[in-house]
Amino acid sequence: MRESTPRSRQIGIRGRGGPQRRSHSPRGQWISVNVDLIEGRGERCWPRPGRLFAAATTHSFADLGAAIDDAFARWDRSHLHEFELSDGTRIGMPDPEWRDDEPVEDGRIVKLARLKPGEQFVYVFDLGDDWAHLCTVGNSPLDPLETLGSVPDRPLPYFGWGAIPDQYGRAWGADDGETPLPPDPELKDLPPLRPDWGPGRQR
């Protein structure tokens, strides 16, 4: 698991000089959550793309879910999603029309304070395509001011790696799963807004 703060973040606040600002939130109220994308749409991801989040224990699981979906480029949010903790607890959006014997706790209410250092749990976006993520809580508390440069009102990623797949597997705008990949126009189809764009681009 990646818990270390990137060097650019470590030196970013201190390098400005002057008095150091202090977070209004005690260090113990903020945690890091490592999120790795494991699989989706019937395919395993390797290497596994991931993001490292800073989150307050007062943030809800719904807040964390929205942050994960933002960071993993989910543009169609009209899908069910849920967290499953190691004890089997399910947290998400209760749907009265969804028949299931196991109750789902409301992610808008349940707070991240429920998590323990080192705990691992699963987040699934789109219960049909089953984009499954492994989430791991860091072992040490986090200071958002040192890591992010501010104290945000929602979880935010501060480190990441890997290529994020499109949630529907599309490689270009008109990709319908049957049309062949069009040839690369080599920037000639673009407006001449940069020296190497457009039909008369510089070579």
Backbone bond lengths (Angstrom), bond angles and torsions (degrees), N, CA, C in turn:
res aa  C-N    CA-C-N  psi(-1)  N-CA   C-N-CA  omega(-1)  CA-C   N-CA-C  phi
1 M - - - 1.464 - - 1.520 109.46 -
2 R 1.326 118.18 144.29 1.446 122.18 -176.93 1.516 109.25 -100.06
3 E 1.328 116.16 106.98 1.470 119.45 -179.37 1.512 111.84 -109.25
4 S 1.320 118.10 -19.94 1.442 120.94 -173.79 1.518 110.65 -66.87
5 T 1.324 116.74 143.13 1.446 121.91 177.94 1.511 108.97 -80.33
6 P 1.353 119.16 130.19 1.451 120.74 178.85 1.514 111.46 -53.88
7 R 1.360 116.10 147.48 1.448 120.18 -176.98 1.512 112.17 -58.38
8 S 1.331 116.59 -36.76 1.454 119.14 179.61 1.510 111.51 -61.38
9 R 1.332 117.41 -32.49 1.456 121.06 177.60 1.521 110.22 -78.59
10 Q 1.331 116.89 -36.80 1.456 119.79 -177.04 1.513 111.46 -63.17
11 I 1.333 116.70 -38.79 1.450 119.18 -175.10 1.530 111.94 -95.84
12 G 1.340 117.01 -9.06 1.456 120.02 -172.83 1.512 113.71 -61.99
13 I 1.331 118.86 -44.98 1.459 121.39 -177.62 1.512 111.00 -77.49
14 R 1.321 116.88 -45.87 1.460 120.95 -175.62 1.518 111.83 -65.99
15 G 1.363 116.04 -29.85 1.453 119.59 -174.79 1.518 113.26 -72.48
16 R 1.293 119.40 -8.18 1.459 121.51 -176.72 1.518 112.01 -84.04
17 G 1.312 117.70 -17.56 1.442 120.12 -178.71 1.510 111.49 77.47
18 G 1.336 115.89 176.20 1.448 119.83 179.17 1.505 111.68 79.69
19 P 1.319 117.35 -179.97 1.463 121.03 -178.87 1.512 111.47 -66.03
20 Q 1.309 115.89 144.72 1.452 121.12 -179.45 1.521 110.26 -83.85
21 R 1.339 114.99 129.30 1.455 119.65 176.44 1.513 109.71 -76.69
22 R 1.274 116.73 146.22 1.461 121.60 179.31 1.515 110.05 -110.64
23 S 1.302 114.95 143.26 1.457 119.74 176.78 1.516 109.66 -68.96
24 H 1.312 116.62 140.27 1.464 120.54 176.81 1.526 110.69 -75.45
25 S 1.346 117.08 -12.20 1.456 120.98 179.95 1.512 109.72 -102.57
26 P 1.327 119.12 130.99 1.453 120.96 176.06 1.520 110.22 -55.49
27 R 1.343 115.95 150.32 1.456 120.56 -176.33 1.521 111.40 -57.29
28 G 1.329 117.22 -37.87 1.450 120.30 -176.30 1.517 113.87 -66.40
29 Q 1.335 117.91 -11.69 1.465 120.75 -178.99 1.524 112.49 -86.67
30 W 1.331 117.44 -4.45 1.454 121.66 179.96 1.518 110.42 -120.95
31 I 1.338 115.57 141.57 1.453 121.58 -177.99 1.526 109.42 -132.99
32 S 1.330 115.87 161.99 1.456 120.51 170.34 1.521 108.14 -104.61
33 V 1.319 115.88 144.44 1.460 121.55 178.26 1.529 107.94 -130.75
34 N 1.320 115.76 115.98 1.463 122.09 177.65 1.534 108.11 -86.89
35 V 1.334 116.89 125.21 1.470 121.30 -177.69 1.522 109.56 -121.98
36 D 1.332 116.74 117.97 1.461 122.96 176.89 1.528 109.47 -110.44
37 L 1.330 116.76 132.86 1.458 121.14 174.67 1.527 108.40 -82.36
38 I 1.327 117.05 118.54 1.463 122.19 -174.42 1.523 112.05 -94.39
39 E 1.327 116.80 -45.68 1.463 119.28 -175.54 1.522 110.39 -162.85
40 G 1.323 114.92 166.21 1.460 121.57 177.03 1.515 110.76 -179.63
41 R 1.333 115.99 149.07 1.462 122.86 -179.87 1.526 112.33 54.44
42 G 1.339 115.78 34.04 1.454 120.95 176.53 1.511 115.03 79.80
43 E 1.338 117.64 9.04 1.462 120.71 -178.78 1.526 110.05 -126.46
44 R 1.337 116.17 141.80 1.457 121.80 175.96 1.523 109.39 -85.41
45 C 1.308 115.87 144.29 1.462 121.47 178.58 1.526 109.78 -94.53
46 W 1.304 116.15 125.25 1.472 120.45 172.83 1.521 109.08 -154.09
47 P 1.313 117.97 126.79 1.473 125.93 -5.80 1.526 110.93 -61.63
48 R 1.311 115.77 155.13 1.459 120.20 -177.28 1.524 110.83 -83.72
49 P 1.335 117.84 118.54 1.462 119.22 174.88 1.524 110.17 -69.45
50 G 1.312 115.57 151.75 1.464 118.26 -178.79 1.509 112.89 -154.15
51 R 1.310 114.53 167.13 1.458 122.75 176.74 1.528 108.69 -141.32
52 L 1.310 115.15 148.22 1.460 121.87 177.99 1.521 107.94 -111.78
53 F 1.337 115.90 123.51 1.460 121.60 -173.60 1.524 111.64 -110.63
54 A 1.316 114.53 146.37 1.458 122.36 166.22 1.519 107.22 -102.42
55 A 1.328 116.41 131.34 1.470 120.22 -177.78 1.519 109.83 -145.68
56 A 1.309 115.59 146.10 1.461 120.97 175.38 1.517 108.97 -87.73
57 T 1.318 116.13 147.71 1.462 119.46 178.55 1.529 111.22 -68.21
58 T 1.330 117.08 -12.71 1.469 120.71 176.22 1.532 111.67 -86.15
59 H 1.330 117.16 -10.65 1.462 119.84 174.97 1.517 109.26 -72.06
60 S 1.309 115.88 153.21 1.458 120.56 -179.61 1.526 110.72 -90.47
61 F 1.334 115.88 166.44 1.457 120.07 174.24 1.525 110.23 -64.35
62 A 1.323 117.28 -31.73 1.471 120.10 176.14 1.520 110.48 -64.17
63 D 1.330 117.29 -38.24 1.465 121.12 176.32 1.521 110.44 -61.51
64 L 1.328 116.65 -45.47 1.462 120.48 179.73 1.525 110.75 -64.65
65 G 1.333 117.50 -41.94 1.456 121.02 178.35 1.520 111.88 -59.77
66 A 1.335 117.10 -42.79 1.462 120.87 179.02 1.522 110.72 -64.84
67 A 1.331 116.84 -39.19 1.470 120.81 178.94 1.527 110.60 -65.28
68 I 1.336 117.07 -40.62 1.463 120.74 177.91 1.527 109.99 -63.72
69 D 1.328 116.94 -44.79 1.461 119.99 -179.34 1.522 111.75 -64.54
70 D 1.330 117.17 -36.26 1.466 120.06 174.95 1.527 110.31 -62.87
71 A 1.334 115.84 -49.49 1.461 120.66 -174.35 1.523 112.40 -68.40
72 F 1.348 117.00 -26.23 1.454 120.53 179.66 1.536 111.95 -102.31
73 A 1.340 115.97 20.26 1.466 123.83 168.98 1.517 114.12 59.02
74 R 1.351 117.12 43.28 1.470 119.57 174.28 1.523 108.45 -86.61
75 W 1.308 116.53 112.42 1.461 120.31 -177.24 1.512 112.21 -98.71
76 D 1.313 118.90 -17.47 1.462 122.17 175.52 1.526 107.73 -108.25
77 R 1.325 116.54 104.95 1.460 120.89 -174.82 1.527 112.69 -97.00
78 S 1.329 118.37 10.82 1.463 120.64 -176.61 1.529 111.34 -83.48
79 H 1.321 115.70 50.28 1.462 120.99 -178.33 1.532 109.54 -137.29
80 L 1.325 115.55 150.64 1.454 119.49 173.65 1.525 109.62 -70.75
81 H 1.311 115.49 150.27 1.454 121.40 177.70 1.509 108.10 -150.82
82 E 1.326 117.11 155.58 1.462 119.15 179.31 1.517 111.70 -161.88
83 F 1.319 114.04 157.86 1.452 122.83 172.19 1.525 108.28 -100.34
84 E 1.319 116.33 148.94 1.457 120.77 171.48 1.520 108.45 -131.42
85 L 1.327 116.36 118.41 1.457 121.89 -179.20 1.525 110.15 -80.63
86 S 1.332 115.54 168.80 1.464 120.14 -175.30 1.520 112.60 -64.98
87 D 1.337 117.34 -22.05 1.469 119.90 178.79 1.524 112.24 -89.81
88 G 1.342 116.52 6.43 1.459 120.57 178.92 1.513 114.83 93.02
89 T 1.327 117.50 -5.44 1.458 120.35 178.68 1.521 110.47 -63.31
90 R 1.317 116.96 132.37 1.452 122.64 179.43 1.527 109.41 -109.14
91 I 1.325 115.20 131.73 1.461 121.16 -176.98 1.521 107.85 -130.23
92 G 1.318 116.20 125.66 1.465 119.40 -178.79 1.506 111.03 -172.30
93 M 1.319 115.41 -138.37 1.455 121.94 179.10 1.521 108.33 -111.05
94 P 1.321 118.44 103.07 1.466 119.71 179.06 1.522 111.49 -57.48
95 D 1.312 116.10 131.51 1.460 121.57 -179.66 1.522 108.68 -120.95
96 P 1.336 118.34 110.97 1.467 120.59 -177.45 1.526 113.30 -61.54
97 E 1.348 117.00 -21.15 1.461 120.18 -179.35 1.523 112.50 -87.73
98 W 1.342 116.54 -9.39 1.460 120.66 -178.94 1.518 108.99 -91.32
99 R 1.303 116.96 111.14 1.464 121.54 -177.55 1.525 110.03 -80.51
100 D 1.319 115.06 114.94 1.459 120.18 -179.01 1.518 107.71 -154.35
101 D 1.330 115.44 134.86 1.460 119.42 -178.52 1.529 112.03 -72.57
102 E 1.355 117.53 -25.63 1.455 120.97 -178.08 1.527 109.89 -90.13
103 P 1.340 117.47 127.00 1.465 119.66 -178.83 1.531 111.41 -70.49
104 V 1.326 115.66 151.66 1.456 122.70 176.40 1.522 107.80 -117.01
105 E 1.326 116.68 120.79 1.462 120.86 178.44 1.529 109.36 -75.22
106 D 1.318 115.67 148.17 1.457 121.67 -175.48 1.530 110.15 -74.51
107 G 1.352 116.57 114.63 1.453 121.28 -178.85 1.505 114.45 -66.88
108 R 1.324 117.19 -16.30 1.465 119.87 177.00 1.517 111.44 -76.50
109 I 1.328 116.48 -16.85 1.465 121.81 -176.88 1.521 112.36 -105.23
110 V 1.327 116.44 -41.58 1.464 120.85 -175.90 1.523 109.80 -71.26
111 K 1.338 116.67 129.61 1.454 122.67 -176.13 1.531 111.80 -97.02
112 L 1.334 114.87 159.09 1.459 120.85 179.49 1.523 112.62 -70.49
113 A 1.331 117.29 -9.35 1.468 121.20 175.35 1.525 111.06 -59.54
114 R 1.309 116.62 -16.87 1.455 121.47 179.09 1.538 111.79 -69.62
115 L 1.316 116.92 -20.10 1.463 121.20 -175.70 1.521 111.80 -82.65
116 K 1.327 115.41 150.74 1.465 122.54 178.87 1.528 109.77 -113.58
117 P 1.334 117.82 153.99 1.468 120.37 177.18 1.532 111.33 -55.25
118 G 1.317 115.68 134.35 1.450 120.78 179.35 1.520 115.31 81.06
119 E 1.328 118.19 -5.47 1.467 120.95 -177.39 1.523 110.94 -68.33
120 Q 1.318 115.68 142.92 1.457 122.04 177.31 1.523 109.85 -117.35
121 F 1.330 115.43 142.15 1.459 121.12 -179.92 1.521 108.54 -153.30
122 V 1.326 116.39 172.75 1.463 121.81 -174.18 1.523 110.20 -115.72
123 Y 1.322 115.53 140.58 1.461 121.35 169.77 1.518 108.11 -120.01
124 V 1.334 116.70 127.80 1.459 121.90 178.55 1.517 109.04 -119.07
125 F 1.329 115.49 123.77 1.458 121.70 174.23 1.525 108.58 -104.23
126 D 1.327 117.02 132.07 1.463 123.94 -178.99 1.529 109.51 65.50
127 L 1.316 115.90 94.26 1.461 120.95 -175.54 1.525 112.29 -67.57
128 G 1.339 117.27 -7.79 1.449 120.75 174.73 1.520 111.63 -87.64
129 D 1.347 116.12 -56.80 1.469 120.53 177.96 1.521 112.12 -77.02
130 D 1.333 117.19 -18.62 1.469 122.22 169.35 1.526 113.51 60.22
131 W 1.339 115.45 57.26 1.464 119.64 173.26 1.532 108.05 -77.22
132 A 1.327 116.44 104.05 1.467 121.87 -172.81 1.525 110.90 -103.53
133 H 1.332 115.43 132.88 1.462 122.52 -179.60 1.523 109.68 -122.74
134 L 1.311 116.09 141.73 1.459 121.47 171.15 1.519 107.79 -96.77
135 C 1.331 115.99 123.02 1.463 122.56 -179.35 1.525 109.06 -109.77
136 T 1.326 116.72 132.80 1.462 121.49 -179.24 1.516 109.69 -129.75
137 V 1.324 117.00 123.81 1.461 122.13 179.36 1.524 109.09 -78.36
138 G 1.327 116.51 135.64 1.454 120.73 178.09 1.522 112.09 -65.51
139 N 1.322 115.32 156.17 1.465 120.51 -178.77 1.522 113.22 -83.18
140 S 1.331 117.22 -13.53 1.461 120.84 -176.97 1.523 110.26 -121.49
141 P 1.330 117.77 147.29 1.466 120.27 175.66 1.522 110.47 -66.09
142 L 1.298 116.06 165.02 1.458 121.62 -174.26 1.521 109.79 -130.86
143 D 1.331 116.13 140.58 1.458 121.63 175.28 1.528 107.60 -99.80
144 P 1.336 118.78 111.33 1.463 119.82 -175.91 1.519 113.45 -62.82
145 L 1.327 117.00 -29.56 1.459 119.74 -178.39 1.525 110.65 -69.06
146 E 1.312 116.63 -40.06 1.459 120.19 178.07 1.524 111.15 -71.81
147 T 1.334 116.90 -36.58 1.461 120.88 -174.00 1.520 112.66 -85.64
148 L 1.345 117.29 -41.95 1.459 121.71 -174.79 1.522 113.40 -105.59
149 G 1.331 116.39 -20.11 1.457 119.81 -174.91 1.513 113.20 85.54
150 S 1.337 117.58 2.69 1.452 123.02 179.69 1.519 108.31 -161.01
151 V 1.329 115.48 174.65 1.466 120.69 175.86 1.530 106.92 -115.09
152 P 1.334 118.00 91.54 1.467 121.02 -174.88 1.523 112.16 -72.78
153 D 1.333 115.09 164.59 1.463 120.27 179.70 1.523 112.34 -94.08
154 R 1.322 117.03 8.50 1.466 121.85 179.14 1.524 108.83 -153.06
155 P 1.319 118.82 162.58 1.459 120.47 176.86 1.526 110.93 -61.86
156 L 1.339 115.58 143.16 1.460 120.32 179.75 1.530 109.83 -136.84
157 P 1.340 116.91 143.89 1.462 119.39 173.77 1.522 109.72 -77.64
158 Y 1.342 117.17 145.68 1.458 119.73 176.19 1.524 111.84 -130.86
159 F 1.318 117.94 3.50 1.455 121.74 175.49 1.522 107.37 -160.53
160 G 1.329 116.51 151.95 1.455 118.54 -179.34 1.511 112.57 -165.04
161 W 1.326 116.24 169.29 1.460 122.70 -178.16 1.528 109.10 -159.60
162 G 1.317 116.36 156.68 1.458 121.78 172.58 1.519 114.66 87.22
163 A 1.325 114.41 160.50 1.460 122.45 178.67 1.522 109.99 -86.76
164 I 1.330 116.55 131.17 1.457 122.27 -178.65 1.526 109.77 -90.78
165 P 1.331 118.65 120.55 1.474 120.07 179.23 1.520 111.48 -75.17
166 D 1.333 115.29 149.82 1.455 120.65 174.19 1.524 109.03 -65.71
167 Q 1.320 117.20 141.34 1.463 119.72 -174.00 1.523 113.00 -65.12
168 Y 1.330 117.97 -20.46 1.456 121.35 176.44 1.529 112.46 -111.04
169 G 1.329 117.13 7.56 1.455 120.90 177.68 1.513 114.01 76.39
170 R 1.320 118.28 17.89 1.462 120.96 -178.32 1.530 110.15 -82.22
171 A 1.330 115.81 137.07 1.457 120.71 -179.98 1.521 112.58 -99.74
172 W 1.346 118.52 -20.96 1.452 122.96 175.26 1.520 108.24 -150.41
173 G 1.329 117.33 171.20 1.453 121.37 -170.28 1.517 115.16 -58.65
174 A 1.340 116.90 -38.34 1.462 120.23 -176.88 1.527 112.56 -97.10
175 D 1.314 117.44 14.76 1.468 121.05 -178.43 1.524 109.66 -68.74
176 D 1.340 116.21 115.38 1.462 120.92 178.02 1.524 112.00 -112.34
177 G 1.319 116.36 10.21 1.453 120.61 179.27 1.509 113.88 87.26
178 E 1.325 117.74 -8.08 1.471 121.76 -179.00 1.525 112.36 -124.63
179 T 1.328 116.85 -33.35 1.461 120.68 -178.08 1.522 110.78 -69.39
180 P 1.332 119.15 131.92 1.472 121.16 178.76 1.522 111.19 -63.59
181 L 1.301 115.79 154.12 1.461 121.80 177.52 1.524 109.07 -63.32
182 P 1.332 118.26 124.60 1.468 119.68 179.28 1.524 110.71 -68.66
183 P 1.346 117.39 156.03 1.477 119.81 178.82 1.526 111.21 -66.83
184 D 1.311 115.74 150.65 1.462 121.92 179.24 1.525 109.39 -71.10
185 P 1.352 119.29 117.74 1.465 120.99 179.69 1.521 113.45 -75.66
186 E 1.341 116.40 -2.76 1.468 121.37 177.03 1.531 112.40 55.97
187 L 1.309 115.91 44.45 1.470 124.79 174.23 1.530 113.59 74.70
188 K 1.336 118.91 -2.07 1.457 120.66 -177.27 1.526 112.29 -71.96
189 D 1.323 118.04 -18.63 1.464 121.27 -179.63 1.515 112.83 -85.06
190 L 1.320 117.79 -2.13 1.465 121.84 -175.13 1.519 112.09 -91.37
191 P 1.339 117.03 155.20 1.468 119.76 174.75 1.526 109.29 -67.93
192 P 1.324 118.73 150.35 1.471 121.03 -175.99 1.526 113.17 -77.28
193 L 1.308 115.69 59.70 1.462 120.57 -178.69 1.527 112.46 -91.86
194 R 1.333 116.70 -9.99 1.464 121.92 174.19 1.527 107.67 -135.28
195 P 1.336 117.85 158.47 1.475 120.03 -175.57 1.535 114.14 -56.59
196 D 1.319 117.54 -32.15 1.473 119.75 -177.33 1.513 113.27 -99.74
197 W 1.340 118.50 13.20 1.465 122.80 177.99 1.525 110.01 -102.62
198 G 1.331 115.42 151.26 1.460 121.08 172.14 1.530 113.02 95.32
199 P 1.362 115.93 170.39 1.468 120.59 -177.61 1.525 114.18 -60.37
200 G 1.344 116.29 -33.66 1.461 119.39 -178.15 1.516 112.94 -100.80
201 R 1.300 116.55 32.26 1.472 120.23 -174.97 1.522 111.34 -64.09
202 Q 1.319 115.58 151.12 1.458 122.25 178.23 1.523 108.98 -73.88
203 R 1.297 116.43 140.80 1.460 121.92 179.17 1.519 109.95 -110.19
